[in-house]
């Protein structure tokens, strides 16, 4: 079995270095040893993975398909070793974290920086995106997600809660009037952030029953920051998550409306693939968040 892992490591090294000599230097082996490992792998698979010429080495079609799988096997091996040593060793290696854009900027980024200051043997990469990326395909160790999970292949650890809120600038509300029920929004200028829902509809709760109302926004954007900025300028009413609007609410630049019609709170959670063992670095990051962060964004400020 060790030989098989060595062969996978040799193949990945040659593919990344595009040469046997460079791969051998990276692995601390002789070029002939690396050549034997790759040849043995190709013999076992019955496939030609690398096209060799006197000038360069390139992947065959079969090699291109096999490379991400080989990387995944090696990553899983490293994670298994990390997990086995987690109780006795400090976190090490490279940690890849994904988070939504605004939450990442305001909260995940500072958490990762705090984590790095405590664990000098770890390097980290933070990817910010509002789409739910495939953790295995994109090599992400752990992701922060907001909302209920649809993917049963993921394990979650809840670390906070937030809720959807409707906000507008106090000056705008003084001129346009305060909406007291969802139907009152028909008489208001609306700002819609498509990152929070592609459909032009907002969900409310009335008397314990969910109510979906179509909207005709005057302004639509895929950026929460842009939607909130326009609302601060008096552009109208927008829907956001409480943590996204928190700073502007505290500063009085925005005010809450329709609080009696807010949907149920949404969990903030770390997720990671159930197919992977929880590595020491991921466990340490999650534990740090639980111990040092209070991610409860419930936006209790009164409307203007």
N, C-alpha and C positions, 0 to 999 in steps of 0.2 A: 504493500500500500504506500509506503514511503516513496518508493521509486515512482509511483504514479503521480504523487504530488510534486515530486522533483521534476518529472517530465512536463507537467502542466506549467510549473513555474518557468521552466526553460522555454517552452513554447511562447508563453506570454512575454517573456523578456526579449526573445528574438523578434516577435511581432512589433513590440513597442520600439525597440532599438533599430529595427530594420536591418539586422545583421547579426551573425553568430559571434563575431569577435567582440562587438560592443556588448552583447548580452553576456558573454563569458566574463568580461571585466566587471559588469554589474553584479554578477552572481558569485564572483570569486572562484571561477572554475576555468579549466582550459577550454578552448574552442572545440576540441575534439570531444570532450565530455558532454558539452552542450549539444553538439551534433548527434551524438549517440542517444541522448535522452529524447530529443525531438523525433529522431528516426524510429525509436522504439514506440513512441506514442502513435506515430502514423501507422506503424505496423499493426498495433493493437486495434486501432480504429478502422483500418483498411481504407484510409483516406489520405490524400495528399493535402496537407495543410499549408505548406509554404512552397512558393515557386522560387527556385534558386537559379541565379545566373552568376556569371563571373563578376558582375558589377553590383547587383543588389539582390535583396531578398524581399519578396512581397507575399501577401496572403492570397491564397486561392479563394474561390467562392465558398468552398467548404470551410476553409480556415477563418474567413470573415464571420461565418455563422457560428463557428465553434468558439471564437475568442471571447465573447461576452459570457458564455457559459463557464469557460475556464476561469475567467476572472472571478465569477461568482463563487465557484468552488473554493478558490484560494481565499477569498474574503471570508467565507463561512468557516474555513479552517482557522484563520487568524482570530475570528470572533470566538470560536470555541475555545481556543487557547487562552484568549483574554478572559473569557467567562470563568474558566477553570482556575485562573490565577487571581480572580477579582478579589478574593478575600485576603490575599496575602501581598498584593502588589498595588502600587499606585497606577492610575489610568495612564496609558501610553497610546501612541499611534495617532492616526488622522481621524477626526470626527467631522462628519458632514451632517448639518442640520438644515431643515427646511421650515419655513414659516410664512404666513400671509404677510403681504407687503407692509401694511401699517403696523400690525402687531410686531412684526420683526424689527421695524425701525424703532418703535417705542419701547419694546419689552424684551424680545428674544435677543436682539443685538447686545444690549447691556448684560443680559444673563450670560451669553457666550463669553463676553469679555471678562466678566467676573470669574467664570469657570476657568479660563486660560490663566488668569492671575494665580489661581489656586493649584493648577496642575501644569507645571512647566514642561512636562514630557509629552504634552498633547499639542498637536496643531489642529486648527479648526477651519471649516468653510461653512459660511451661512448663505443659503440660497433663499431669496425672497420671491414668492410667486403666489398669486391668488388662485391658481388652479391646483387641484389635488394631483400632484405628480405621482408617478409609479415609483415607490421607494426602491424596489429591487432593480428595476430597469435603469434608474438614474443614479444608483449607488449612494442613496441617502440612508444614513444610520438611524435617524430619528426625526420626526416631523411634529410640529405643533399644528393642530387643527382645531377649528372652532365649529361646533355643531355636532349632530349625531352622525355616527359612522354607518356607512352603507357597506363597507368592505369587511367581511367577516374574517379575512386573512390577516387582519391587523390586530395587534394587542394594544390596548390603550391604558393610560394612567391619567386620571383627571387631576388637574392642577389649578382650576379656576372656573369662573363662570362669568358670562356677560349676557346682555340682552339687546334686542332691537329697540331703537328709540327713534322718535320723530322730533326734529329740531328746526328752528328758524331763528333769524336775528330778531332781537327785541324791537328794533326799529321797524322792521317789516311787519311784525305782528301788531304794532301800534297803528299802522296804516291799514292793513288788510283785515284785521280782526283775528280773534283767537278761535281756531277750529275746536269745537267741543265734541265732535263725533266724526268718524271716518268720512261720512257723506259730505261734511262741510269742506273737505279738501277739493271738491268739484269747483269751488269758487276761489281756489288759491293757485298761485304759480307753484309748480312742483319740479323738483330736481331729482333725477333718478340715477343711481349708481348701478351700472349693469354688473359690476363685480360682485354685488350682493344678490343678484338675481337677474338673469337675462330677460325673463318675461317682464313685460311692463304691467306688473301687478304687485300690490302690497298686501301682506297678510296681517289681519288684526284678530284680536280675541274679544268677543262681546258676549258676556254672560256665560263664559266657559266654552263657547263654540267658536271655532275658527271661521273667519270670514275673509274671503279673497275679493279684493276690489281692483278692477282694472284702472290704470292711471294714464293720463295723457301729459307726460312731462314737457315742460317748456325747454328744459335743458337735460341732456343725458350724457353721461361720461362713464368710462370704465375705471376712473380713478376716484377713490374715496376722498383723497385730499382735495381734488378739484371740486367735487360736489360740495364738500364742507366749506371750502373757500368761497364758492359762489353763494352759499347760504349766508355766510358771515357778511357778505357784501349786500345783503338784502334781496338776493335772487329768488327766495321762496322757501318752501318747506322741503326737507329731504329726510330720508331714512338712513340711519347708520347704526353701527354697533356701538354700545355705550363707551367702550374704551377708545374708539376712534374720535368721538366727540367730546371726550372728557376734558381735555385742556381748554377748548373753547367754551364749554359750559362753565367751568370753574372761573374763567376770566370774564364771564358775562357777555361774551360775544355771541353766544347762542343760548336759546332757552328751550326747554322741553315742552312738547305739546302732546295731547292724546295719550297721556300716561295710563289712563284707565283701560286702554285698548291694546296695550303691548302684549305680544305673544310670550309664550313660556321662555324662561332663560335657556341659554345655550351653553353647553359645557366647553371649556378650554382644556385640551388634553394633548399629551404626548402620545404619539403612535409609532409603532415599529413592527416589522413583519414578524408574524408568529413563527415563520420558518427559520428565523434566526435566534440564536441564543442572545440573551441580554448581556452585552459586553460591559466591562468595568467602566469604560468611558461614558457610555450611555446611562448606566445606572447612576454614576456620579453626577451627571448633568441633571437628571430628573430629581435626584435627591436634593441637589442644591436649590432647584426651583421650589420644591415643597418646603424646604427649611427657611428660605430667605425671601420668597415672593408672596404677596397677597394679591392675587389676580382675581379680585371680585369686583366687577365693573357693573354696578346696578343703577347708576345715574339717578339719584333721588332728589335732585334739585327741582324746585318748583318752577312752573312756567311763568313767563312774564305777565 
